[in-house]
């Protein structure tokens, strides 16, 4: 008996476990997940990359059991979507280890044509951090962006609330089953999110929260967004894992600079040192994507630096650009400064001229921005001030 294809994705998810990157390898050899299911143990063994535990799971758990889980999930009010479904976000398909299955309550906004930004940070947020997360999420959502976060206390909660207060869309990615008794103080908030966006998890109903689930979950938060903003984070923080996931996925990372003496700022300030773009308003984030999502985001009324068009920038001889060169620059910053002019240059061109790896290039540009020597523009362009 052949079931709905979602059944075989559920079977595969159960066999491989959350966070696996092997589904892509499977589909490079088999037309569909159903064909892989039918191939049987001998073919699975010949692939040569499955663990003994995964092989046992493939044999021990049946399509009938997966079909029963699908039916149960739908009775619980959770839709099951897979990479075969049109609602499955294209952005998420692009990460190295997209989930085989997403359990969804609500509707995931179409982030293929709408800006989506993840906002994450510590559960032990300061009042300043919560205010920053809430106000930036509010302005992003008001401008048409989707705000993605993890539903935890502190920064996550503030981000979700800010987006909802703006009448916008927000997505909450959980590290447990959607129906689990997780942070019941936020239960009403999750209900509102489901009506104005979506609750999302790769964990089936009745899966209780475990510490090991959340780092695996974080790749989905960053995977659903083109950029991740870290508001406050200690030196060892799950938010830094999300930022690392974003970098691995080729996505942008933003951070709000903070008090160097605050324990919840160490992680954020370290991110900035490593090349995360420092921001202090929603407008500075929106500017980065004004060309990619032209007509989809609204900059009017948002606190932002002016968007300067190329024609508005005075063009001076290259030699004149070094009049106010900061002192004590690092070697990398010196190299970047030497190739910049008053005319904005794309980061790829700067990298080609300097020969610097992307991480060192971003760190050097950040150093120059903080020194007041470089200005950033939409579209990842930079010029001397």
Secondary structure as UniProt FT lines:
FT   HELIX           5..16
FT   TURN            18..19
FT   HELIX           22..27
FT   TURN            28..29
FT   HELIX           33..39
FT   HELIX           41..47
FT   HELIX           52..60
FT   HELIX           63..75
FT   TURN            76..77
FT   STRAND          79..82
FT   TURN            83..84
FT   TURN            86..87
FT   HELIX           90..93
FT   TURN            96..97
FT   STRAND          101..106
FT   TURN            111..112
FT   STRAND          116..120
FT   HELIX           127..142
FT   TURN            143..144
FT   STRAND          146..149
FT   TURN            153..154
FT   HELIX           155..165
FT   TURN            166..167
FT   STRAND          170..173
FT   TURN            178..179
FT   HELIX           184..186
FT   HELIX           187..195
FT   STRAND          197..201
FT   TURN            205..206
FT   HELIX           211..223
FT   STRAND          227..230
FT   HELIX           238..248
FT   TURN            249..250
FT   STRAND          252..255
FT   TURN            260..261
FT   TURN            263..265
FT   HELIX           266..273
FT   TURN            274..275
FT   STRAND          277..278
FT   HELIX           282..288
FT   TURN            289..296
FT   TURN            300..301
FT   HELIX           310..312
FT   HELIX           318..322
FT   TURN            323..324
FT   HELIX           331..339
FT   STRAND          345..346
FT   HELIX           347..354
FT   HELIX           358..370
FT   TURN            371..372
FT   STRAND          374..377
FT   TURN            378..380
FT   STRAND          381..384
//
